[in-house]
Amino acid sequence: MFALVADDQLFLKVDESTKAMFDAEHLPAFQYEKQGKRYSMSYHLAPERIFDDVDEAKQWAEYAFQVAVVAIKPRKRAKKGLGKLPTP
């Protein structure tokens, strides 16, 4: 999974190779509450401008997709026919 939508907001998958891009734009992590505790996930809010620029939207989606593929364990990745992708 490389993205999620919650409360009409798009969040993209991040890891250490892409987190700085989101931090530089002050895009917060997806958080939810369960049993009174707050949890963060490795998804950050997508920048608003990607909804007006298809090329930029593709680029951000590609980064998130690469992060998601790399997160798949190597054995499962091989079964799915996915090679290791370069990170941004």
Residue pairs with C-beta under 8 A, 6 or more apart in sequence:
1 13
1 68
2 12
2 13
2 61
2 64
2 65
2 67
2 68
3 10
3 11
3 12
3 13
3 43
3 46
3 61
3 64
4 10
4 11
4 30
4 43
5 11
6 30
6 32
9 45
9 46
10 45
10 46
11 30
11 41
11 43
11 44
11 45
11 46
12 22
12 43
12 44
12 46
12 60
12 61
12 63
12 64
13 42
13 43
13 64
13 65
13 67
13 68
13 71
14 22
14 29
14 42
14 43
14 44
14 64
14 67
15 42
15 67
15 70
15 71
15 87
17 67
17 87
17 88
18 63
18 64
18 67
18 87
18 88
19 44
21 63
21 88
22 44
22 45
25 47
27 44
27 45
27 46
27 47
28 44
28 45
29 40
29 41
29 42
29 43
29 44
29 45
30 40
30 41
30 43
30 44
30 45
31 38
31 39
31 40
31 41
32 38
32 39
32 41
33 39
42 67
46 60
47 60
49 56
50 56
50 57
50 60
51 57
63 88
66 85
66 86
66 87
66 88
67 87
69 77
69 82
69 85
70 84
70 85
70 87
72 80
72 82
77 83
77 84
